[in-house]
């Protein structure tokens, strides 16, 4: 039973449901990161608001909590975070400017975490600009901070963020530990794949040249039967390639297996000889 679902509008702020006239023009944010979702869950768990608890339970049950199904006003989230998480003080005692500063910082950390979790590498210059813009958007103009102090603050509050120092004229870089490991793994895999494909391509070119030369020396044609297969017109390089593909470099353990392997290699080789196309045949258009 989903009590209260009829009056709960997921298109409105989770906390105020659009009932606060002072926030009509305030933009809403989607729950886009685990950090943001955890903050909302902590607020709901510590509060005595039964409606929030019911609606959050419904959303979590549907498995879409982090699927951006919760939207909220940043100021609402900040106010309730201060009320239920930071301390039991009443919201009316908060200084408006302090609340705006806290809201801006929360939004800054949330966006920085989301961007780095998505694998983005952000320079310290971009981080400083993001912080400045967040403060400006919330009307905070008297809370200046140096880049070094900002980086120290991020390091203290976001342990999963790796901060690489600047090198010469190049600025420092921020990224998540997880994204950094994944980037290294991906780069290594791409390097290995590229090397493998290069070797395979060279091998294919060698085999094509051998097939072309063999066909020039001796005209090959398929007899229409696989009985009494002959590899007389099949280059040994092609036969060996197919053998290594099918069995590797290991020798067959019995004569019977060796005969079966030889037959399979011959069939594959003759099929490839039949389907082989010269450069002229490939580029020729009918």
N, C-alpha and C positions, 0 to 999 in steps of 0.2 A: 504494500500500500504506500503510495507516494503522497502523504499528507502535505498540504500546502503548495503542491506543484502548480495548482491552478492560478495562484496569485503571484507566483515567482516568475519574473521575466528575465530570461538569460541575455536579452539584448540590452539590459540596463546594468548599471553598476551593481556588483554582487552585494555590496554593503548598504548603500542608500536606496537602491532600486529606482533612482531618478526622482525621488520624492523631495530632495533638498533643492529648493529653488535657487540657492546661491551657486549651485554647481551645474546649472543647465548648459552653460557654454563651455564647461571643462571637458576636455577630451578624455576618452576612456582608453585603457590599455588592456591588451590580451595577456593571459597567463602564458608566457612563452618560454619559461625556463623552470628547471627543478627548484632553483633558489626562490623564485617568486612564488611558486606553488607551495613551498614549505612555509613561507612567511604567512600566506593566507590560511593554511591549515593550522598553524600555531595560534593565530589570532582566534580562529573559530573554536579551537579546542579550549583555549583559556577563557573565552567569553561565556556569558550566560544567555546568549541569544539562541533560543530554540529553533527559530526559523533558519538561521544560518547553518546550524548543525544538520537539520533535515535536508536542506538543499545540497550541502556539501556531500553528505552521505549518498544522496541520489546520484550526483555527478561522478563521485568516485566509483560507485557501483556500476555505472555505465562504462567505466574505463576511459573516460574522455577528459579527466581533470587537467592533463597537460596537453590536451588537444585544442587549446585556446577556447574552451567552452566557457571559461570564466573571464569576465571583463570587470574592470574596476577603475575608479578614480584614484589617482596616485595620492591625492590628499586624504581620501577616505581610508586608504590602506595605512598611510602614515599615522593618521589620528588614532585609529584603532590599535595599531602596533604600539604606539606610545602608551595607550590606555591599558591594554591587556598584557603586553609583553614587557615593556620597559618599567612599568610601575603602575600602581593603583591610583595615580593622580587623575583628577577630573580634567577632561579635554578643555574646559573653559579657562583653566589656569595657564594654558600654553600661550607663549608669545607667538603671534602670527608669523613673525620673521623667522623665529627658530623652527617653527613647523615647516615653513617653506624650505629652509635650508636642509632639514632632515629629509623632506620629500625629495629634494633634488639629489641628495647623496644616495638615497635608496634607489632612485631611478637610474642614477649613474652606474652604481654597482650592478644593478640588474641587467642593464644593456651591455655593459662590458663583459659580464659573465656569459650572457647569451651569445654574443658575437665570438668570443673565444671558444666556447663549447662547440660552435659550428665550424671550428677550424680556422678562423680568421686570425691573421697575424697583424697586430696593430702597433704602430710606432708610438713612442712616448709623446711625440708632437701631436698625433691624432688623439691620444688619450687626454692630453691637456686641453685640446680644443673641445672634446666631448664634455669634459667636466665644466668648462667655461660656459658652453651652450646650455647645459642642464641648469646651471645656476641662473643664467639670464632668463631662461624660459619660466623659471619659478619666481622671478622678480628679486633674486638675491644678487646684489651688486657690491656688497661690502665685505664679502668673505673671500678675500684673495688668498692664493696659496702658490708657493713656488713649485716648479716641476719636480724638484727633488723631494719636497715634502709630500707631494701627491703620490709619487711612486712609492715612498715609504709607507704611506697610508694604505695603498693598494696591497703592498706586500704583507702588511699586518692583518688586513681584513679578508684577503682572498688568497689563502694558502695554495690553492690549486693553479694559480697563475704563475707562470715562469717569466721573469723579467731579465732579459739579456741586456747588458750594459752597452752604451754607445761605443762605436769603434771609429776613431778619427772623426771624419765629417758625417758618418752615418749615425742616425739616431738609434736609441735603444728600442728593443722589440718586446712586446708582450704577447704571450700565447698560453693556452692551457697545457698542462703536463700531458694530458691524454691526447690532445690534438698533435702535440709535438712528437710523441711516440708513434702515432699513426702516420704522420707525415714522413717520418724516417722509414717506417716499414713500407709505405707505399712507394717512396722513392727507390728503395732497395729492390722491391719487387719489379718496378718498372724498368730498372736498370738490368735486372736479370732477364726479364722477358725480352727486352730489346737485344741483348746479347745473344739469346737463344734464337730469336727470329733471324738475326743477321747470319748466324751459322747455318740455319735451315735454308735460308734464301741462297746462300753460296752453294750449298750442297745441291739444291734443286737446279741451279744453273749448270753445275758440272754434269749432272745426270742428263739434262736436256741436250747438252753438247754431245755427250757420248751416244745418246739415242739417235740424234740427227746424223752423226758420223756413221753409225752402224747401218742406218737405213739407206744411206748413200752407197755403202759398199755392197749391201745385200738387201734386195727388196724383200720386205716382210709382209706376209698376209696371213690372216686367221683362217684355219682350215674348217672351222665350224664345229669342231669336235674337241673335247678336252681329254679324249683317250689318247694314250701314247704321246703325251705332251713332250715337246722338244724345245730346248732352250738354245738351239744352235744359232738362231738369229737374234737372241736376246743378249745384250751386253752383260758381262759378268758383274760390272759395277751396279747395275740395276738389280740383279739377282741378290747380290750381297746386301744392298741397302734394305730390300724387303726382308731378307733373312734376319738382319739385325733388328729391324722394327718388330718382327713377329716373336723373336726368341732372345734377342740380345746377343751378347758375345759368348754365351754358354753353349757348349756342345750338346747335341742331343744324347740322351742317356741310352737309347736303344736304336737298333737299325730300323725298327718299325717307325719310331718317332722321326728319325732322320728322313725316311722316305716320305712320310706325311708332310713334313716341313718343306722338303724339296718340291713336292707337288704343289703346295700352297704358294710357294715363292714363284714357281713357274707360271701358275695361273694368274697371279697378280701382275707379274712382269709382262706377260703376253697381253693382258688386258690394257696395261698402260701403253704398250707399244701400239696397240690398235687405236687407242684414243689420243695418242700424241698428235699435237698440231704444231706445225712449223710457224715461224713468225709471219710468213707470208699468208698462211691459211688463217691465222688469227686476225690479221689486219684486213684481209680481203672481204669486201662487202658484196653481197649478191644484188 
